[in-house]
Amino acid sequence: MPALNAISTSLKVSKGETLFLEGDDARHAFNVVNGHLRLARVGIDGRRQVMGFVSTGDFVGHTRKEAYTISAEALTDVTVCRFDRGAFEDLLVRFPMFEREFHKLTAGMLDDMQDQLFTLGRKNALERVASFLLAFVERQEEIQCSGHELWLPMTRADIADFLGLTLETVSRAFSRLKNDGILEIEQAHTIRILDREGLTDLASGDAETV
């Protein structure tokens, strides 16, 4: 930790600002201290694809390429630790235990990506939204937050672009989950999970979605 702290600088990013842009020189890696970031790419047709959301404890920006392939935008006020890319990679070599832990984190991100590909390829709209909410619940529980009341930092449009759906489809899915007693929508960004088992069944495809 002293060696890691020695190469880090604290950086604050206000809501709506970008931490880095797709195409920028990949000079730094970042660890999120608090807050939420949206990761996205823009296709040659101008359409946006949300690649994921990162929050407390996540690393972002570490790549083998010379330029970032995604953009990272703050959904809330964010604090990160910023590391020079070369110094960070030297540290991984110097401390094998840290390197193993870091590789576990990146392997976890790869697992999440594979789950996302399966979700996009095999699940219907309602199952996709249920899978997204269940994953968010489980992530909150990992950082020791309540798994029942969820504050979603992203918009419905962000969720739609992440799940490959339209905004209208996502809105209908939330209404369906509310009407079926799976969740309660308290505010635009705050929901309460009322039926965790039902949400899990929907996410796994074990529930009727007609």
mmCIF file of the C-alpha atoms, coordinates in Angstrom:
data_MODEL
# 
_entry.id   MODEL 
# 
loop_
_atom_site.group_PDB 
_atom_site.id 
_atom_site.type_symbol 
_atom_site.label_atom_id 
_atom_site.label_alt_id 
_atom_site.label_comp_id 
_atom_site.label_asym_id 
_atom_site.label_entity_id 
_atom_site.label_seq_id 
_atom_site.pdbx_PDB_ins_code 
_atom_site.Cartn_x 
_atom_site.Cartn_y 
_atom_site.Cartn_z 
_atom_site.occupancy 
_atom_site.B_iso_or_equiv 
_atom_site.pdbx_formal_charge 
_atom_site.auth_seq_id 
_atom_site.auth_comp_id 
_atom_site.auth_asym_id 
_atom_site.auth_atom_id 
_atom_site.pdbx_PDB_model_num 
ATOM 1   C CA . MET A 1 1   ? 0.000   0.000   0.000   1.00 0.00 ? 1   MET A CA 1 
ATOM 2   C CA . PRO A 1 2   ? 2.766   2.550   0.692   1.00 0.00 ? 2   PRO A CA 1 
ATOM 3   C CA . ALA A 1 3   ? 4.234   1.856   -2.750  1.00 0.00 ? 3   ALA A CA 1 
ATOM 4   C CA . LEU A 1 4   ? 0.803   2.175   -4.346  1.00 0.00 ? 4   LEU A CA 1 
ATOM 5   C CA . ASN A 1 5   ? 0.091   5.416   -2.510  1.00 0.00 ? 5   ASN A CA 1 
ATOM 6   C CA . ALA A 1 6   ? 3.448   6.784   -3.588  1.00 0.00 ? 6   ALA A CA 1 
ATOM 7   C CA . ILE A 1 7   ? 2.519   6.642   -7.280  1.00 0.00 ? 7   ILE A CA 1 
ATOM 8   C CA . SER A 1 8   ? -1.092  7.804   -6.911  1.00 0.00 ? 8   SER A CA 1 
ATOM 9   C CA . THR A 1 9   ? -2.738  11.195  -7.021  1.00 0.00 ? 9   THR A CA 1 
ATOM 10  C CA . SER A 1 10  ? -6.293  11.926  -5.926  1.00 0.00 ? 10  SER A CA 1 
ATOM 11  C CA . LEU A 1 11  ? -8.582  13.309  -8.592  1.00 0.00 ? 11  LEU A CA 1 
ATOM 12  C CA . LYS A 1 12  ? -12.157 14.554  -8.308  1.00 0.00 ? 12  LYS A CA 1 
ATOM 13  C CA . VAL A 1 13  ? -14.531 14.480  -11.261 1.00 0.00 ? 13  VAL A CA 1 
ATOM 14  C CA . SER A 1 14  ? -17.855 16.293  -11.069 1.00 0.00 ? 14  SER A CA 1 
ATOM 15  C CA . LYS A 1 15  ? -21.111 14.736  -12.213 1.00 0.00 ? 15  LYS A CA 1 
ATOM 16  C CA . GLY A 1 16  ? -21.395 14.965  -15.996 1.00 0.00 ? 16  GLY A CA 1 
ATOM 17  C CA . GLU A 1 17  ? -17.677 15.420  -16.593 1.00 0.00 ? 17  GLU A CA 1 
ATOM 18  C CA . THR A 1 18  ? -15.460 12.855  -18.297 1.00 0.00 ? 18  THR A CA 1 
ATOM 19  C CA . LEU A 1 19  ? -12.553 11.086  -16.644 1.00 0.00 ? 19  LEU A CA 1 
ATOM 20  C CA . PHE A 1 20  ? -11.152 10.192  -20.071 1.00 0.00 ? 20  PHE A CA 1 
ATOM 21  C CA . LEU A 1 21  ? -12.420 10.058  -23.642 1.00 0.00 ? 21  LEU A CA 1 
ATOM 22  C CA . GLU A 1 22  ? -12.321 7.308   -26.223 1.00 0.00 ? 22  GLU A CA 1 
ATOM 23  C CA . GLY A 1 23  ? -9.223  7.948   -28.329 1.00 0.00 ? 23  GLY A CA 1 
ATOM 24  C CA . ASP A 1 24  ? -7.254  9.773   -25.614 1.00 0.00 ? 24  ASP A CA 1 
ATOM 25  C CA . ASP A 1 25  ? -3.711  8.567   -24.965 1.00 0.00 ? 25  ASP A CA 1 
ATOM 26  C CA . ALA A 1 26  ? -3.944  5.810   -22.347 1.00 0.00 ? 26  ALA A CA 1 
ATOM 27  C CA . ARG A 1 27  ? -1.439  7.318   -19.946 1.00 0.00 ? 27  ARG A CA 1 
ATOM 28  C CA . HIS A 1 28  ? -3.182  6.500   -16.674 1.00 0.00 ? 28  HIS A CA 1 
ATOM 29  C CA . ALA A 1 29  ? -5.070  3.800   -14.821 1.00 0.00 ? 29  ALA A CA 1 
ATOM 30  C CA . PHE A 1 30  ? -7.641  4.684   -12.181 1.00 0.00 ? 30  PHE A CA 1 
ATOM 31  C CA . ASN A 1 31  ? -9.171  3.170   -9.057  1.00 0.00 ? 31  ASN A CA 1 
ATOM 32  C CA . VAL A 1 32  ? -12.602 4.450   -8.025  1.00 0.00 ? 32  VAL A CA 1 
ATOM 33  C CA . VAL A 1 33  ? -12.624 5.598   -4.404  1.00 0.00 ? 33  VAL A CA 1 
ATOM 34  C CA . ASN A 1 34  ? -16.278 6.617   -4.438  1.00 0.00 ? 34  ASN A CA 1 
ATOM 35  C CA . GLY A 1 35  ? -18.957 7.486   -6.950  1.00 0.00 ? 35  GLY A CA 1 
ATOM 36  C CA . HIS A 1 36  ? -20.191 5.953   -10.190 1.00 0.00 ? 36  HIS A CA 1 
ATOM 37  C CA . LEU A 1 37  ? -18.884 6.095   -13.763 1.00 0.00 ? 37  LEU A CA 1 
ATOM 38  C CA . ARG A 1 38  ? -20.497 5.104   -17.060 1.00 0.00 ? 38  ARG A CA 1 
ATOM 39  C CA . LEU A 1 39  ? -18.288 3.439   -19.678 1.00 0.00 ? 39  LEU A CA 1 
ATOM 40  C CA . ALA A 1 40  ? -19.393 3.907   -23.282 1.00 0.00 ? 40  ALA A CA 1 
ATOM 41  C CA . ARG A 1 41  ? -18.319 3.769   -26.917 1.00 0.00 ? 41  ARG A CA 1 
ATOM 42  C CA . VAL A 1 42  ? -19.741 5.545   -29.945 1.00 0.00 ? 42  VAL A CA 1 
ATOM 43  C CA . GLY A 1 43  ? -20.018 3.672   -33.241 1.00 0.00 ? 43  GLY A CA 1 
ATOM 44  C CA . ILE A 1 44  ? -19.192 5.070   -36.651 1.00 0.00 ? 44  ILE A CA 1 
ATOM 45  C CA . ASP A 1 45  ? -22.930 5.641   -37.136 1.00 0.00 ? 45  ASP A CA 1 
ATOM 46  C CA . GLY A 1 46  ? -22.967 7.903   -34.074 1.00 0.00 ? 46  GLY A CA 1 
ATOM 47  C CA . ARG A 1 47  ? -24.947 5.537   -31.893 1.00 0.00 ? 47  ARG A CA 1 
ATOM 48  C CA . ARG A 1 48  ? -23.818 5.020   -28.302 1.00 0.00 ? 48  ARG A CA 1 
ATOM 49  C CA . GLN A 1 49  ? -23.250 1.666   -26.648 1.00 0.00 ? 49  GLN A CA 1 
ATOM 50  C CA . VAL A 1 50  ? -22.927 1.664   -22.884 1.00 0.00 ? 50  VAL A CA 1 
ATOM 51  C CA . MET A 1 51  ? -20.277 -0.914  -22.041 1.00 0.00 ? 51  MET A CA 1 
ATOM 52  C CA . GLY A 1 52  ? -20.724 -0.952  -18.285 1.00 0.00 ? 52  GLY A CA 1 
ATOM 53  C CA . PHE A 1 53  ? -20.858 0.915   -15.000 1.00 0.00 ? 53  PHE A CA 1 
ATOM 54  C CA . VAL A 1 54  ? -18.091 1.060   -12.405 1.00 0.00 ? 54  VAL A CA 1 
ATOM 55  C CA . SER A 1 55  ? -18.107 2.185   -8.804  1.00 0.00 ? 55  SER A CA 1 
ATOM 56  C CA . THR A 1 56  ? -16.205 1.986   -5.519  1.00 0.00 ? 56  THR A CA 1 
ATOM 57  C CA . GLY A 1 57  ? -13.224 -0.368  -5.677  1.00 0.00 ? 57  GLY A CA 1 
ATOM 58  C CA . ASP A 1 58  ? -13.198 -0.840  -9.451  1.00 0.00 ? 58  ASP A CA 1 
ATOM 59  C CA . PHE A 1 59  ? -10.161 -0.221  -11.634 1.00 0.00 ? 59  PHE A CA 1 
ATOM 60  C CA . VAL A 1 60  ? -10.682 1.429   -15.000 1.00 0.00 ? 60  VAL A CA 1 
ATOM 61  C CA . GLY A 1 61  ? -8.476  2.652   -17.820 1.00 0.00 ? 61  GLY A CA 1 
ATOM 62  C CA . HIS A 1 62  ? -5.839  -0.066  -17.668 1.00 0.00 ? 62  HIS A CA 1 
ATOM 63  C CA . THR A 1 63  ? -5.279  -1.253  -21.232 1.00 0.00 ? 63  THR A CA 1 
ATOM 64  C CA . ARG A 1 64  ? -2.560  -2.698  -23.430 1.00 0.00 ? 64  ARG A CA 1 
ATOM 65  C CA . LYS A 1 65  ? -3.516  -0.316  -26.213 1.00 0.00 ? 65  LYS A CA 1 
ATOM 66  C CA . GLU A 1 66  ? -2.003  3.111   -26.755 1.00 0.00 ? 66  GLU A CA 1 
ATOM 67  C CA . ALA A 1 67  ? -5.367  4.866   -26.600 1.00 0.00 ? 67  ALA A CA 1 
ATOM 68  C CA . TYR A 1 68  ? -8.521  4.358   -24.529 1.00 0.00 ? 68  TYR A CA 1 
ATOM 69  C CA . THR A 1 69  ? -11.169 2.406   -26.425 1.00 0.00 ? 69  THR A CA 1 
ATOM 70  C CA . ILE A 1 70  ? -14.013 3.709   -24.250 1.00 0.00 ? 70  ILE A CA 1 
ATOM 71  C CA . SER A 1 71  ? -15.041 6.935   -22.548 1.00 0.00 ? 71  SER A CA 1 
ATOM 72  C CA . ALA A 1 72  ? -15.654 7.195   -18.799 1.00 0.00 ? 72  ALA A CA 1 
ATOM 73  C CA . GLU A 1 73  ? -18.210 9.772   -17.664 1.00 0.00 ? 73  GLU A CA 1 
ATOM 74  C CA . ALA A 1 74  ? -19.161 10.567  -14.088 1.00 0.00 ? 74  ALA A CA 1 
ATOM 75  C CA . LEU A 1 75  ? -22.771 9.725   -13.217 1.00 0.00 ? 75  LEU A CA 1 
ATOM 76  C CA . THR A 1 76  ? -22.204 11.255  -9.774  1.00 0.00 ? 76  THR A CA 1 
ATOM 77  C CA . ASP A 1 77  ? -19.417 13.247  -8.214  1.00 0.00 ? 77  ASP A CA 1 
ATOM 78  C CA . VAL A 1 78  ? -16.484 10.833  -8.309  1.00 0.00 ? 78  VAL A CA 1 
ATOM 79  C CA . THR A 1 79  ? -13.152 10.543  -6.541  1.00 0.00 ? 79  THR A CA 1 
ATOM 80  C CA . VAL A 1 80  ? -10.466 8.344   -8.078  1.00 0.00 ? 80  VAL A CA 1 
ATOM 81  C CA . CYS A 1 81  ? -6.848  7.479   -7.455  1.00 0.00 ? 81  CYS A CA 1 
ATOM 82  C CA . ARG A 1 82  ? -4.887  8.110   -10.651 1.00 0.00 ? 82  ARG A CA 1 
ATOM 83  C CA . PHE A 1 83  ? -1.779  6.087   -11.472 1.00 0.00 ? 83  PHE A CA 1 
ATOM 84  C CA . ASP A 1 84  ? 0.783   6.674   -14.168 1.00 0.00 ? 84  ASP A CA 1 
ATOM 85  C CA . ARG A 1 85  ? 0.445   3.664   -16.469 1.00 0.00 ? 85  ARG A CA 1 
ATOM 86  C CA . GLY A 1 86  ? 4.161   2.815   -16.551 1.00 0.00 ? 86  GLY A CA 1 
ATOM 87  C CA . ALA A 1 87  ? 4.605   3.156   -12.790 1.00 0.00 ? 87  ALA A CA 1 
ATOM 88  C CA . PHE A 1 88  ? 1.492   1.056   -12.172 1.00 0.00 ? 88  PHE A CA 1 
ATOM 89  C CA . GLU A 1 89  ? 2.707   -1.745  -14.423 1.00 0.00 ? 89  GLU A CA 1 
ATOM 90  C CA . ASP A 1 90  ? 6.133   -1.653  -12.739 1.00 0.00 ? 90  ASP A CA 1 
ATOM 91  C CA . LEU A 1 91  ? 4.379   -2.046  -9.399  1.00 0.00 ? 91  LEU A CA 1 
ATOM 92  C CA . LEU A 1 92  ? 2.562   -5.149  -10.641 1.00 0.00 ? 92  LEU A CA 1 
ATOM 93  C CA . VAL A 1 93  ? 5.944   -6.663  -11.469 1.00 0.00 ? 93  VAL A CA 1 
ATOM 94  C CA . ARG A 1 94  ? 7.492   -5.701  -8.116  1.00 0.00 ? 94  ARG A CA 1 
ATOM 95  C CA . PHE A 1 95  ? 4.643   -7.071  -5.988  1.00 0.00 ? 95  PHE A CA 1 
ATOM 96  C CA . PRO A 1 96  ? 3.440   -10.494 -7.241  1.00 0.00 ? 96  PRO A CA 1 
ATOM 97  C CA . MET A 1 97  ? 0.657   -10.721 -4.635  1.00 0.00 ? 97  MET A CA 1 
ATOM 98  C CA . PHE A 1 98  ? -0.763  -7.389  -5.781  1.00 0.00 ? 98  PHE A CA 1 
ATOM 99  C CA . GLU A 1 99  ? -0.479  -8.559  -9.384  1.00 0.00 ? 99  GLU A CA 1 
ATOM 100 C CA . ARG A 1 100 ? -2.479  -11.709 -8.552  1.00 0.00 ? 100 ARG A CA 1 
ATOM 101 C CA . GLU A 1 101 ? -5.200  -9.688  -6.828  1.00 0.00 ? 101 GLU A CA 1 
ATOM 102 C CA . PHE A 1 102 ? -5.356  -7.253  -9.727  1.00 0.00 ? 102 PHE A CA 1 
ATOM 103 C CA . HIS A 1 103 ? -5.668  -10.121 -12.193 1.00 0.00 ? 103 HIS A CA 1 
ATOM 104 C CA . LYS A 1 104 ? -8.534  -11.522 -10.111 1.00 0.00 ? 104 LYS A CA 1 
ATOM 105 C CA . LEU A 1 105 ? -10.306 -8.196  -10.519 1.00 0.00 ? 105 LEU A CA 1 
ATOM 106 C CA . THR A 1 106 ? -9.755  -8.107  -14.266 1.00 0.00 ? 106 THR A CA 1 
ATOM 107 C CA . ALA A 1 107 ? -10.845 -11.746 -14.549 1.00 0.00 ? 107 ALA A CA 1 
ATOM 108 C CA . GLY A 1 108 ? -14.030 -10.780 -12.717 1.00 0.00 ? 108 GLY A CA 1 
ATOM 109 C CA . MET A 1 109 ? -14.645 -8.032  -15.269 1.00 0.00 ? 109 MET A CA 1 
ATOM 110 C CA . LEU A 1 110 ? -14.187 -10.589 -18.054 1.00 0.00 ? 110 LEU A CA 1 
ATOM 111 C CA . ASP A 1 111 ? -16.710 -12.875 -16.359 1.00 0.00 ? 111 ASP A CA 1 
ATOM 112 C CA . ASP A 1 112 ? -19.164 -9.967  -16.192 1.00 0.00 ? 112 ASP A CA 1 
ATOM 113 C CA . MET A 1 113 ? -18.615 -9.274  -19.885 1.00 0.00 ? 113 MET A CA 1 
ATOM 114 C CA . GLN A 1 114 ? -19.365 -12.902 -20.767 1.00 0.00 ? 114 GLN A CA 1 
ATOM 115 C CA . ASP A 1 115 ? -22.536 -12.768 -18.663 1.00 0.00 ? 115 ASP A CA 1 
ATOM 116 C CA . GLN A 1 116 ? -23.524 -9.602  -20.510 1.00 0.00 ? 116 GLN A CA 1 
ATOM 117 C CA . LEU A 1 117 ? -23.001 -11.217 -23.915 1.00 0.00 ? 117 LEU A CA 1 
ATOM 118 C CA . PHE A 1 118 ? -25.187 -14.137 -22.836 1.00 0.00 ? 118 PHE A CA 1 
ATOM 119 C CA . THR A 1 119 ? -27.860 -11.735 -21.578 1.00 0.00 ? 119 THR A CA 1 
ATOM 120 C CA . LEU A 1 120 ? -27.921 -9.813  -24.857 1.00 0.00 ? 120 LEU A CA 1 
ATOM 121 C CA . GLY A 1 121 ? -27.960 -12.941 -26.967 1.00 0.00 ? 121 GLY A CA 1 
ATOM 122 C CA . ARG A 1 122 ? -30.384 -15.202 -25.141 1.00 0.00 ? 122 ARG A CA 1 
ATOM 123 C CA . LYS A 1 123 ? -32.760 -13.207 -22.945 1.00 0.00 ? 123 LYS A CA 1 
ATOM 124 C CA . ASN A 1 124 ? -35.880 -11.230 -23.714 1.00 0.00 ? 124 ASN A CA 1 
ATOM 125 C CA . ALA A 1 125 ? -36.321 -7.603  -22.666 1.00 0.00 ? 125 ALA A CA 1 
ATOM 126 C CA . LEU A 1 126 ? -37.882 -8.299  -19.265 1.00 0.00 ? 126 LEU A CA 1 
ATOM 127 C CA . GLU A 1 127 ? -35.243 -10.900 -18.432 1.00 0.00 ? 127 GLU A CA 1 
ATOM 128 C CA . ARG A 1 128 ? -32.483 -8.459  -19.432 1.00 0.00 ? 128 ARG A CA 1 
ATOM 129 C CA . VAL A 1 129 ? -33.790 -5.746  -17.120 1.00 0.00 ? 129 VAL A CA 1 
ATOM 130 C CA . ALA A 1 130 ? -34.249 -8.254  -14.289 1.00 0.00 ? 130 ALA A CA 1 
ATOM 131 C CA . SER A 1 131 ? -30.672 -9.509  -14.821 1.00 0.00 ? 131 SER A CA 1 
ATOM 132 C CA . PHE A 1 132 ? -29.354 -5.961  -14.726 1.00 0.00 ? 132 PHE A CA 1 
ATOM 133 C CA . LEU A 1 133 ? -31.161 -5.163  -11.466 1.00 0.00 ? 133 LEU A CA 1 
ATOM 134 C CA . LEU A 1 134 ? -30.116 -8.439  -9.846  1.00 0.00 ? 134 LEU A CA 1 
ATOM 135 C CA . ALA A 1 135 ? -26.468 -7.808  -10.762 1.00 0.00 ? 135 ALA A CA 1 
ATOM 136 C CA . PHE A 1 136 ? -26.741 -4.316  -9.282  1.00 0.00 ? 136 PHE A CA 1 
ATOM 137 C CA . VAL A 1 137 ? -28.238 -5.744  -6.087  1.00 0.00 ? 137 VAL A CA 1 
ATOM 138 C CA . GLU A 1 138 ? -25.408 -8.255  -5.778  1.00 0.00 ? 138 GLU A CA 1 
ATOM 139 C CA . ARG A 1 139 ? -22.777 -5.576  -6.357  1.00 0.00 ? 139 ARG A CA 1 
ATOM 140 C CA . GLN A 1 140 ? -24.277 -3.400  -3.625  1.00 0.00 ? 140 GLN A CA 1 
ATOM 141 C CA . GLU A 1 141 ? -24.170 -6.340  -1.258  1.00 0.00 ? 141 GLU A CA 1 
ATOM 142 C CA . GLU A 1 142 ? -20.471 -6.840  -2.091  1.00 0.00 ? 142 GLU A CA 1 
ATOM 143 C CA . ILE A 1 143 ? -19.711 -3.341  -0.840  1.00 0.00 ? 143 ILE A CA 1 
ATOM 144 C CA . GLN A 1 144 ? -21.914 -3.929  2.222   1.00 0.00 ? 144 GLN A CA 1 
ATOM 145 C CA . CYS A 1 145 ? -24.879 -1.846  1.181   1.00 0.00 ? 145 CYS A CA 1 
ATOM 146 C CA . SER A 1 146 ? -28.525 -2.821  1.491   1.00 0.00 ? 146 SER A CA 1 
ATOM 147 C CA . GLY A 1 147 ? -29.679 -5.154  -1.228  1.00 0.00 ? 147 GLY A CA 1 
ATOM 148 C CA . HIS A 1 148 ? -33.332 -4.159  -0.930  1.00 0.00 ? 148 HIS A CA 1 
ATOM 149 C CA . GLU A 1 149 ? -33.384 -0.432  -1.592  1.00 0.00 ? 149 GLU A CA 1 
ATOM 150 C CA . LEU A 1 150 ? -31.448 0.511   -4.699  1.00 0.00 ? 150 LEU A CA 1 
ATOM 151 C CA . TRP A 1 151 ? -30.360 3.948   -5.790  1.00 0.00 ? 151 TRP A CA 1 
ATOM 152 C CA . LEU A 1 152 ? -29.630 3.724   -9.499  1.00 0.00 ? 152 LEU A CA 1 
ATOM 153 C CA . PRO A 1 153 ? -27.167 6.419   -10.594 1.00 0.00 ? 153 PRO A CA 1 
ATOM 154 C CA . MET A 1 154 ? -27.861 5.770   -14.266 1.00 0.00 ? 154 MET A CA 1 
ATOM 155 C CA . THR A 1 155 ? -30.904 6.834   -16.296 1.00 0.00 ? 155 THR A CA 1 
ATOM 156 C CA . ARG A 1 156 ? -33.353 4.523   -18.018 1.00 0.00 ? 156 ARG A CA 1 
ATOM 157 C CA . ALA A 1 157 ? -31.701 5.591   -21.305 1.00 0.00 ? 157 ALA A CA 1 
ATOM 158 C CA . ASP A 1 158 ? -28.322 4.441   -19.948 1.00 0.00 ? 158 ASP A CA 1 
ATOM 159 C CA . ILE A 1 159 ? -29.831 1.079   -19.025 1.00 0.00 ? 159 ILE A CA 1 
ATOM 160 C CA . ALA A 1 160 ? -31.391 0.800   -22.486 1.00 0.00 ? 160 ALA A CA 1 
ATOM 161 C CA . ASP A 1 161 ? -28.070 1.489   -24.208 1.00 0.00 ? 161 ASP A CA 1 
ATOM 162 C CA . PHE A 1 162 ? -26.384 -1.063  -21.955 1.00 0.00 ? 162 PHE A CA 1 
ATOM 163 C CA . LEU A 1 163 ? -28.945 -3.790  -22.588 1.00 0.00 ? 163 LEU A CA 1 
ATOM 164 C CA . GLY A 1 164 ? -29.435 -3.162  -26.308 1.00 0.00 ? 164 GLY A CA 1 
ATOM 165 C CA . LEU A 1 165 ? -33.051 -2.058  -25.843 1.00 0.00 ? 165 LEU A CA 1 
ATOM 166 C CA . THR A 1 166 ? -35.071 1.077   -26.513 1.00 0.00 ? 166 THR A CA 1 
ATOM 167 C CA . LEU A 1 167 ? -35.926 3.531   -23.762 1.00 0.00 ? 167 LEU A CA 1 
ATOM 168 C CA . GLU A 1 168 ? -39.619 2.711   -24.176 1.00 0.00 ? 168 GLU A CA 1 
ATOM 169 C CA . THR A 1 169 ? -38.957 -1.017  -23.753 1.00 0.00 ? 169 THR A CA 1 
ATOM 170 C CA . VAL A 1 170 ? -36.970 -0.466  -20.557 1.00 0.00 ? 170 VAL A CA 1 
ATOM 171 C CA . SER A 1 171 ? -39.706 1.797   -19.159 1.00 0.00 ? 171 SER A CA 1 
ATOM 172 C CA . ARG A 1 172 ? -42.322 -0.862  -19.914 1.00 0.00 ? 172 ARG A CA 1 
ATOM 173 C CA . ALA A 1 173 ? -40.172 -3.514  -18.214 1.00 0.00 ? 173 ALA A CA 1 
ATOM 174 C CA . PHE A 1 174 ? -39.908 -1.420  -15.052 1.00 0.00 ? 174 PHE A CA 1 
ATOM 175 C CA . SER A 1 175 ? -43.686 -0.894  -15.087 1.00 0.00 ? 175 SER A CA 1 
ATOM 176 C CA . ARG A 1 176 ? -44.230 -4.641  -15.534 1.00 0.00 ? 176 ARG A CA 1 
ATOM 177 C CA . LEU A 1 177 ? -41.921 -5.438  -12.602 1.00 0.00 ? 177 LEU A CA 1 
ATOM 178 C CA . LYS A 1 178 ? -43.807 -2.912  -10.490 1.00 0.00 ? 178 LYS A CA 1 
ATOM 179 C CA . ASN A 1 179 ? -47.238 -4.246  -11.464 1.00 0.00 ? 179 ASN A CA 1 
ATOM 180 C CA . ASP A 1 180 ? -46.113 -7.821  -10.760 1.00 0.00 ? 180 ASP A CA 1 
ATOM 181 C CA . GLY A 1 181 ? -45.007 -6.872  -7.247  1.00 0.00 ? 181 GLY A CA 1 
ATOM 182 C CA . ILE A 1 182 ? -41.313 -7.508  -7.905  1.00 0.00 ? 182 ILE A CA 1 
ATOM 183 C CA . LEU A 1 183 ? -40.249 -3.974  -7.082  1.00 0.00 ? 183 LEU A CA 1 
ATOM 184 C CA . GLU A 1 184 ? -41.529 -0.626  -5.916  1.00 0.00 ? 184 GLU A CA 1 
ATOM 185 C CA . ILE A 1 185 ? -40.476 2.532   -7.731  1.00 0.00 ? 185 ILE A CA 1 
ATOM 186 C CA . GLU A 1 186 ? -40.022 5.177   -5.057  1.00 0.00 ? 186 GLU A CA 1 
ATOM 187 C CA . GLN A 1 187 ? -38.406 7.861   -7.231  1.00 0.00 ? 187 GLN A CA 1 
ATOM 188 C CA . ALA A 1 188 ? -36.898 8.033   -10.716 1.00 0.00 ? 188 ALA A CA 1 
ATOM 189 C CA . HIS A 1 189 ? -33.571 6.684   -9.436  1.00 0.00 ? 189 HIS A CA 1 
ATOM 190 C CA . THR A 1 190 ? -34.704 4.791   -6.333  1.00 0.00 ? 190 THR A CA 1 
ATOM 191 C CA . ILE A 1 191 ? -36.409 1.406   -6.269  1.00 0.00 ? 191 ILE A CA 1 
ATOM 192 C CA . ARG A 1 192 ? -37.121 -1.149  -3.577  1.00 0.00 ? 192 ARG A CA 1 
ATOM 193 C CA . ILE A 1 193 ? -36.877 -4.877  -4.280  1.00 0.00 ? 193 ILE A CA 1 
ATOM 194 C CA . LEU A 1 194 ? -39.989 -6.529  -2.866  1.00 0.00 ? 194 LEU A CA 1 
ATOM 195 C CA . ASP A 1 195 ? -39.573 -10.029 -4.275  1.00 0.00 ? 195 ASP A CA 1 
ATOM 196 C CA . ARG A 1 196 ? -35.911 -11.052 -4.551  1.00 0.00 ? 196 ARG A CA 1 
ATOM 197 C CA . GLU A 1 197 ? -36.787 -14.643 -5.461  1.00 0.00 ? 197 GLU A CA 1 
ATOM 198 C CA . GLY A 1 198 ? -39.121 -13.480 -8.210  1.00 0.00 ? 198 GLY A CA 1 
ATOM 199 C CA . LEU A 1 199 ? -36.446 -11.172 -9.593  1.00 0.00 ? 199 LEU A CA 1 
ATOM 200 C CA . THR A 1 200 ? -33.948 -14.036 -9.568  1.00 0.00 ? 200 THR A CA 1 
ATOM 201 C CA . ASP A 1 201 ? -36.396 -16.328 -11.385 1.00 0.00 ? 201 ASP A CA 1 
ATOM 202 C CA . LEU A 1 202 ? -36.971 -13.714 -14.061 1.00 0.00 ? 202 LEU A CA 1 
ATOM 203 C CA . ALA A 1 203 ? -33.253 -13.089 -14.503 1.00 0.00 ? 203 ALA A CA 1 
ATOM 204 C CA . SER A 1 204 ? -32.576 -16.814 -14.930 1.00 0.00 ? 204 SER A CA 1 
ATOM 205 C CA . GLY A 1 205 ? -35.501 -17.358 -17.300 1.00 0.00 ? 205 GLY A CA 1 
ATOM 206 C CA . ASP A 1 206 ? -37.344 -19.589 -14.833 1.00 0.00 ? 206 ASP A CA 1 
ATOM 207 C CA . ALA A 1 207 ? -40.437 -17.376 -14.619 1.00 0.00 ? 207 ALA A CA 1 
ATOM 208 C CA . GLU A 1 208 ? -43.342 -16.874 -17.000 1.00 0.00 ? 208 GLU A CA 1 
ATOM 209 C CA . THR A 1 209 ? -42.882 -13.601 -18.915 1.00 0.00 ? 209 THR A CA 1 
ATOM 210 C CA . VAL A 1 210 ? -45.988 -13.683 -21.083 1.00 0.00 ? 210 VAL A CA 1 
# 
